[in-house]
Amino acid sequence: MKKNIKQQKSFDYDLIPIGYYDKIFKKRRGMQSKWHHIHYNLIKKIMGSYNKHLDIACAGGTFIGMLDQNKKSVGIDISSKQINYAKKKYQTKNHKFLLMKKNIIKFQKNLFDVVTSLQLIEHLTIEENIKLFKEIHKVLKKRGKLIITTPNYASPWILVEKLVNCFGKVRYDEQHITFFKKKKLIKMLEQIGFKDIKITTNMSFAPFSVLLGWKFSDFLQKIEDKYLNNSYRLFLVSICKK
């Protein structure tokens, strides 16, 4: 399990500008903004029907902000600055944001119908992930749904990462320390005790085609989903149950 793990000092996530990803999402312009829209719309669809939802590493609260205001969602994150931003921008009667400490999820057992972990596990070591997902297993209801997304390192993702590192304000090579492929992710989830594990891939060319138009990129994504659903798309999408 130690293969494909980069050894480095812990990244200080308070260095990420407050609300950075939320502002990218709201731009509705450029590759990064488009892939966040494609990503979040996909996860919203996968969530299906739920009453109580937990989002791990919610950052500025963007994803919860686009969910049904009549359903209960809680976002947690290790950055107090990002949580404060999320509270100001997106907190409502049913949408709450809380600071998370030491990867401990302080909720009662069997509480949530759905838990989402979006683009998080690549930032943690295997040991940190196992500790975190044991916590998730406790708070997820029996037969509750866990949804995970992470870069697919069996795909050309590493080239995309280098591109973003050159032109973006935030460098992913300073943050991504564990590189997941399908089998590695399945093995970790099985070790923790999750069941009915299904892993697909998502996104190839659609985010890059945004130069031809925002709606054209959406059209291309639909074509990809229908005809290019292969193992080499950029992101892994895992759905499993307790």
HELIX and SHEET records of a PDB file:
HELIX    1   1 TYR A   13  LEU A   15  5                                   3    
HELIX    2   2 TYR A   20  LYS A   27  1                                   8    
HELIX    3   3 MET A   31  MET A   47  1                                  17    
HELIX    4   4 THR A   62  GLY A   65  1                                   4    
HELIX    5   5 SER A   80  TYR A   90  1                                  11    
HELIX    6   6 ILE A  121  HIS A  123  5                                   3    
HELIX    7   7 ILE A  126  VAL A  139  1                                  14    
HELIX    8   8 TRP A  157  PHE A  167  1                                  11    
HELIX    9   9 TYR A  172  GLU A  174  5                                   3    
HELIX   10  10 LYS A  182  ILE A  192  1                                  11    
HELIX   11  11 ALA A  206  LEU A  212  5                                   7    
HELIX   12  12 TRP A  214  TYR A  227  1                                  14    
SHEET    1   A 7 HIS A  95  LEU A  99  0                                        
SHEET    2   A 7 LYS A  72  ASP A  77  1                                        
SHEET    3   A 7 LYS A  52  ILE A  56  1                                        
SHEET    4   A 7 PHE A 112  LEU A 118  1                                        
SHEET    5   A 7 LEU A 140  PRO A 151  1                                        
SHEET    6   A 7 PHE A 235  LYS A 241 -1                                        
SHEET    7   A 7 LYS A 195  ASN A 202 -1                                        
END                                                                             
